[in-house]
Amino acid sequence: MNVRRRLIPTAATAGAVALGLMAVSACSSSSGAADKDGNGKLDVVASFYPLQYLAEEIGGEHVAVSTLTKPGVEPHDLELSPKQTAGLGEADFILYLKGLQPAVDEAVAQSGVKNTVDAAGLTHLEEHGTEAGHDEHEGKEHEGEEHADEHAAEDGHDHAGAAGDPHVWLDPVKYSEVAEGVGKALEKADPDNAAAYEKNTAALVGKLDGLHAKFEKGLKNTDTRTFITTHAAFGYLAERYDLKQEGISGLDPDSEPSLSRMKDLQKTAEQDEVTTVFFETLASDKTARTLAGDAGLRTDVLDPLEGITDKSKGADYTEVMESNLAALEKALGAK
């Protein structure tokens, strides 16, 4: 069953960004400036790779960035060591995404750090189930509408709770909104280098705009609009480019699909002329290969970019996203 999602006006997104920045201000000292490390750099702790990338790109030479989620670790299930939790309190600036990593949420709340930024407050989160995006059977576009899937509860998509789907970085447009908010927050935390942060933010937003244009062009005309993936992380991407995501499991990559869900996916694959079942680098590919084998489909990698490893098809966010685009173009029959 699909439930329509309301169109989110631009003003609402702007309000979300403003609220995110207000949270930073409320946690900051009266001057808004953070203390720096012995090298004169802002000590930034990012909760996982997509936020680490933003901090490094925007902060440049003025920040020293570390991440709580080491390469190869699945971020949803991250547990922090006592050393990591204690060390978090020494940071000048913390960048995290509330709702994605409960252990991080708790540690940040207890850290006492003045400058903390919740990336979820810098854009608008939406609710997604195992299915998201374009519904070609009904012949209607659902961009800006809410979706819920009748299998969502049994497939365990609710790890983000009422906050919504946290996978905003897989939509270059939403990721750009987050980047702009992070840039403004760094300017507040380190006003001496505000001009550099503003310049770096503009450069990154330009790069993300270019990536968005590539996805729009590459996915405009395809044989099918439907793709199947193990982890339902691509709801924002699907909606942005008028695609239909069918997730084997929900937003939580460790959840197990029901037998009825697997049967439904086989029917969908046949009806929508799906060619490929996607799996990812940091989670098991067992269910993807099982479904592909039963349905006579190919398998390939669609990376949710929750971490960069030696198995990643690219050295950074942009390169991996371009690899994802190439994989989607092939699987969907782009023309």
PLY file of the C-alpha trace (Angstrom):
ply
format ascii 1.0
element vertex 335
property float x
property float y
property float z
element edge 334
property int vertex1
property int vertex2
end_header
0.00 0.00 0.00
1.36 3.42 -0.95
0.57 6.48 1.13
1.02 9.78 -0.70
3.73 12.05 0.67
3.01 15.77 0.81
4.98 18.10 -1.44
7.68 19.79 0.62
7.82 23.50 -0.21
11.11 25.32 -0.53
10.27 27.37 2.55
10.08 24.21 4.66
13.54 23.15 3.56
14.90 26.60 4.30
13.26 26.44 7.72
14.88 23.08 8.41
18.29 24.53 7.56
17.64 27.50 9.82
16.63 25.23 12.68
19.80 23.18 12.23
21.95 26.29 12.42
20.00 27.56 15.42
20.90 24.32 17.20
24.55 25.09 16.60
24.17 28.62 17.93
22.34 27.41 21.00
25.17 25.04 21.84
27.90 27.60 21.21
29.65 30.09 23.43
28.70 33.76 23.25
31.44 34.45 20.71
30.57 31.38 18.63
34.27 30.59 18.25
35.69 27.18 19.18
39.02 26.49 20.78
41.51 24.93 18.36
44.14 22.23 18.73
47.86 22.87 19.17
48.31 23.19 15.39
45.77 25.98 15.14
43.26 23.73 13.38
39.68 23.07 14.31
39.39 19.53 15.68
36.35 18.10 13.84
34.82 14.71 14.60
32.44 13.29 11.97
30.20 10.34 12.78
30.71 8.50 9.46
32.12 8.89 5.95
29.61 11.17 4.12
29.98 13.75 6.89
33.73 13.25 7.05
33.87 14.06 3.33
31.91 17.29 3.84
34.12 18.36 6.74
37.31 17.71 4.77
36.10 19.38 1.58
34.73 22.46 3.33
37.26 22.71 6.14
40.32 22.20 3.96
43.59 23.08 5.62
41.88 24.73 8.58
40.47 21.54 10.11
41.75 18.22 11.44
39.03 15.66 10.73
38.57 12.26 12.36
35.68 9.82 12.07
33.95 7.60 14.62
33.17 4.94 12.01
36.33 3.32 10.72
36.61 2.07 7.11
34.86 -1.27 6.64
32.53 -0.85 9.62
28.79 -0.87 8.89
27.70 2.46 10.44
24.15 1.54 11.42
25.39 -0.89 14.08
28.32 1.17 15.35
29.14 0.76 19.03
31.56 3.27 20.53
34.37 2.24 22.83
34.75 4.03 26.17
37.86 5.69 24.73
35.92 7.02 21.73
33.11 8.28 23.93
35.50 10.05 26.29
37.53 11.47 23.39
34.44 12.94 21.81
34.32 15.52 24.56
37.69 16.89 23.42
36.43 17.82 19.95
35.97 21.42 18.86
33.20 20.56 16.42
31.03 17.45 16.02
29.15 16.60 12.83
26.66 13.73 12.99
23.30 12.58 11.59
20.75 11.95 14.28
18.73 8.77 13.87
21.32 6.84 11.88
23.62 5.74 14.73
21.93 5.59 18.15
25.23 5.11 19.99
26.57 8.31 18.44
23.41 10.23 19.26
23.77 9.29 22.92
27.49 10.06 23.04
27.03 13.48 21.41
24.29 14.38 23.89
26.67 13.57 26.75
29.79 15.13 25.22
29.27 18.70 26.34
30.83 19.99 23.10
29.64 23.50 22.26
29.63 23.22 18.47
27.57 20.23 17.40
25.76 19.96 14.07
23.02 17.45 13.33
23.01 17.08 9.54
19.39 15.88 9.71
18.46 19.43 10.72
19.99 20.92 7.58
17.53 19.40 5.11
14.11 17.77 5.20
13.89 14.06 6.06
11.10 12.01 4.52
9.56 8.65 5.29
10.50 5.78 2.98
9.70 2.08 3.18
11.05 -0.74 1.04
9.53 0.96 -2.00
10.21 4.56 -2.91
10.13 6.77 -5.96
8.26 6.51 -9.26
5.34 4.08 -9.56
5.17 3.18 -13.22
2.26 0.78 -12.80
-0.07 3.60 -11.82
1.56 5.91 -14.36
1.98 8.71 -11.81
4.94 10.68 -10.58
5.36 10.67 -6.82
8.12 13.20 -6.41
7.33 15.12 -3.24
4.83 12.56 -1.94
5.04 10.24 1.04
5.45 6.49 0.55
4.91 3.67 2.95
5.17 -0.02 2.11
2.86 -2.69 3.45
5.92 -4.84 4.15
7.78 -2.08 5.97
7.17 -3.25 9.52
8.11 -6.86 8.90
11.17 -5.83 6.89
12.48 -3.66 9.70
12.74 -0.25 8.06
12.06 1.70 11.25
15.58 2.23 12.64
15.26 5.95 11.98
11.99 6.14 13.88
9.87 9.22 13.45
12.85 11.19 12.18
12.54 9.71 8.68
14.97 8.19 6.20
18.48 9.49 7.03
20.16 8.57 3.70
20.12 12.13 2.35
23.69 12.00 1.04
22.65 9.70 -1.81
20.70 12.57 -3.39
23.26 15.15 -4.59
20.69 17.94 -4.22
19.90 17.17 -0.58
23.58 16.54 0.13
24.29 19.99 -1.27
21.78 21.48 1.17
23.58 19.75 4.02
26.94 21.01 2.72
25.70 24.59 2.76
24.52 24.20 6.35
27.81 22.65 7.43
29.71 25.51 5.79
27.69 28.10 7.69
28.19 26.21 10.95
31.96 26.10 10.44
31.95 29.83 9.76
30.24 30.38 13.12
32.58 28.04 14.96
35.76 29.48 13.40
35.06 33.03 12.21
38.75 33.72 11.54
38.56 31.34 8.57
34.98 32.07 7.54
35.98 33.31 4.09
37.79 30.05 3.33
34.84 27.96 4.47
32.47 30.01 2.34
34.71 29.61 -0.71
35.15 25.87 -0.17
31.42 25.39 0.35
30.66 27.13 -2.93
33.19 24.91 -4.73
31.69 21.75 -3.25
28.14 22.80 -4.06
29.26 23.42 -7.64
30.73 19.92 -7.79
27.51 18.41 -6.43
25.44 20.42 -8.92
27.56 18.91 -11.68
26.99 15.42 -10.29
23.25 16.06 -10.17
23.31 17.13 -13.82
25.09 13.89 -14.78
22.45 11.79 -13.01
19.62 13.74 -14.63
21.06 13.28 -18.09
22.17 9.69 -17.62
18.87 8.44 -16.19
16.45 10.49 -18.27
15.61 7.77 -20.81
15.77 4.12 -19.74
14.10 0.82 -20.61
12.85 0.40 -17.03
12.54 2.76 -14.08
12.74 0.05 -11.40
15.78 -1.21 -9.55
16.11 -3.73 -6.72
18.66 -3.35 -3.94
19.36 -5.17 -0.69
19.33 -2.05 1.47
16.53 0.47 0.90
18.94 3.39 1.13
18.20 4.96 -2.24
14.74 6.43 -1.70
15.85 10.04 -2.11
17.85 9.20 -5.23
14.91 7.31 -6.71
12.54 10.22 -6.15
15.00 12.79 -7.46
15.46 10.98 -10.79
11.96 9.54 -11.18
13.00 5.96 -10.48
11.38 3.25 -8.39
13.47 1.61 -5.66
12.48 -1.84 -4.43
14.45 -2.77 -1.32
14.83 -6.39 -0.29
15.13 -5.23 3.30
14.22 -1.86 4.73
16.41 1.05 5.80
18.26 -1.28 8.17
20.66 -3.43 6.10
20.69 -6.17 8.73
16.95 -6.82 8.65
15.81 -10.08 7.07
13.14 -10.02 4.34
10.07 -12.22 4.67
9.32 -15.02 2.23
6.33 -13.06 0.92
8.58 -10.06 0.28
10.96 -12.20 -1.78
8.05 -13.58 -3.83
6.69 -10.09 -4.41
10.09 -8.94 -5.65
10.22 -11.78 -8.18
6.86 -10.64 -9.53
7.99 -7.03 -9.64
11.17 -8.01 -11.46
9.16 -9.77 -14.15
6.50 -7.06 -14.50
8.95 -4.14 -14.56
11.60 -5.91 -16.67
14.24 -5.59 -13.98
17.64 -6.94 -15.03
19.79 -6.60 -11.94
19.72 -7.05 -8.17
22.10 -4.68 -6.42
24.06 -5.40 -3.27
26.56 -3.26 -1.36
30.13 -3.44 -0.14
29.64 -3.29 3.66
26.77 -5.77 4.08
26.09 -9.38 3.13
25.17 -10.10 -0.49
23.47 -13.40 0.37
19.84 -12.29 -0.08
20.66 -10.39 -3.28
22.31 -13.42 -4.84
19.47 -15.69 -3.70
16.83 -13.45 -5.29
18.88 -13.00 -8.45
19.37 -16.74 -8.77
15.68 -17.50 -8.28
14.59 -14.79 -10.73
17.33 -15.27 -13.32
18.78 -11.78 -12.83
22.29 -10.33 -12.77
23.93 -8.87 -9.66
26.00 -5.74 -9.31
27.14 -3.23 -6.68
25.19 -0.09 -5.82
27.16 1.54 -3.05
25.25 3.42 -0.31
28.52 5.21 0.44
28.47 4.62 4.16
32.22 4.06 4.08
35.16 3.89 1.69
37.22 0.69 1.57
39.55 -1.03 -0.89
36.43 -2.64 -2.36
34.83 0.73 -3.15
34.60 1.66 -6.82
36.18 5.03 -6.28
38.43 6.92 -3.88
35.85 9.40 -2.60
32.18 10.36 -2.61
32.11 11.81 -6.11
33.93 8.89 -7.74
31.73 6.28 -6.06
28.57 8.17 -7.00
29.72 8.26 -10.62
30.27 4.48 -10.41
26.74 4.14 -9.02
25.42 6.15 -11.96
27.22 3.88 -14.43
25.77 0.79 -12.69
22.25 2.22 -12.80
22.58 3.22 -16.45
23.59 -0.35 -17.34
20.92 -2.03 -15.20
18.09 0.26 -16.32
19.02 0.24 -20.00
19.85 3.91 -20.35
19.68 5.26 -23.90
0 1
1 2
2 3
3 4
4 5
5 6
6 7
7 8
8 9
9 10
10 11
11 12
12 13
13 14
14 15
15 16
16 17
17 18
18 19
19 20
20 21
21 22
22 23
23 24
24 25
25 26
26 27
27 28
28 29
29 30
30 31
31 32
32 33
33 34
34 35
35 36
36 37
37 38
38 39
39 40
40 41
41 42
42 43
43 44
44 45
45 46
46 47
47 48
48 49
49 50
50 51
51 52
52 53
53 54
54 55
55 56
56 57
57 58
58 59
59 60
60 61
61 62
62 63
63 64
64 65
65 66
66 67
67 68
68 69
69 70
70 71
71 72
72 73
73 74
74 75
75 76
76 77
77 78
78 79
79 80
80 81
81 82
82 83
83 84
84 85
85 86
86 87
87 88
88 89
89 90
90 91
91 92
92 93
93 94
94 95
95 96
96 97
97 98
98 99
99 100
100 101
101 102
102 103
103 104
104 105
105 106
106 107
107 108
108 109
109 110
110 111
111 112
112 113
113 114
114 115
115 116
116 117
117 118
118 119
119 120
120 121
121 122
122 123
123 124
124 125
125 126
126 127
127 128
128 129
129 130
130 131
131 132
132 133
133 134
134 135
135 136
136 137
137 138
138 139
139 140
140 141
141 142
142 143
143 144
144 145
145 146
146 147
147 148
148 149
149 150
150 151
151 152
152 153
153 154
154 155
155 156
156 157
157 158
158 159
159 160
160 161
161 162
162 163
163 164
164 165
165 166
166 167
167 168
168 169
169 170
170 171
171 172
172 173
173 174
174 175
175 176
176 177
177 178
178 179
179 180
180 181
181 182
182 183
183 184
184 185
185 186
186 187
187 188
188 189
189 190
190 191
191 192
192 193
193 194
194 195
195 196
196 197
197 198
198 199
199 200
200 201
201 202
202 203
203 204
204 205
205 206
206 207
207 208
208 209
209 210
210 211
211 212
212 213
213 214
214 215
215 216
216 217
217 218
218 219
219 220
220 221
221 222
222 223
223 224
224 225
225 226
226 227
227 228
228 229
229 230
230 231
231 232
232 233
233 234
234 235
235 236
236 237
237 238
238 239
239 240
240 241
241 242
242 243
243 244
244 245
245 246
246 247
247 248
248 249
249 250
250 251
251 252
252 253
253 254
254 255
255 256
256 257
257 258
258 259
259 260
260 261
261 262
262 263
263 264
264 265
265 266
266 267
267 268
268 269
269 270
270 271
271 272
272 273
273 274
274 275
275 276
276 277
277 278
278 279
279 280
280 281
281 282
282 283
283 284
284 285
285 286
286 287
287 288
288 289
289 290
290 291
291 292
292 293
293 294
294 295
295 296
296 297
297 298
298 299
299 300
300 301
301 302
302 303
303 304
304 305
305 306
306 307
307 308
308 309
309 310
310 311
311 312
312 313
313 314
314 315
315 316
316 317
317 318
318 319
319 320
320 321
321 322
322 323
323 324
324 325
325 326
326 327
327 328
328 329
329 330
330 331
331 332
332 333
333 334
